[in-house]
Amino acid sequence: PGPASSGVVFNRVSVAAGSAALVVFVAAFII
């Protein structure tokens, strides 16, 4: 485990958070 590994994990978490936020935003807009 090193900086590169941490970066990949952080990137995946960031993408997942962004996707979740987008879904919540769309759901709120529809509702």
N, C-alpha and C positions, 0 to 999 in steps of 0.2 A: 504493500500500500504506500502510495506516495502522492505528491501534489497532482499528478496526472489522474490518478484513480479518484482522488477527492473531487477533482474538477468534473470528471464524468458523472459522478454521483450527484454533485450539485446541479449539473446541467439537467440531468434526468428529473430531479426533484423540481427544478424550476419549470421545466416543460409540463410536468404533471400539474403543478400548481396553476400554471397559466391555462391549461386545458380545463381544469376544474372551475376556475374563475370565469372562463368563457361560457361554459355550460350553465353556470349559475346566472350569469348575465342574460343569456338567451332565455333561460327558463323564466326569469323575473320579467323580461320584456314580453314574453308570450302570455304569462299569467297577468 
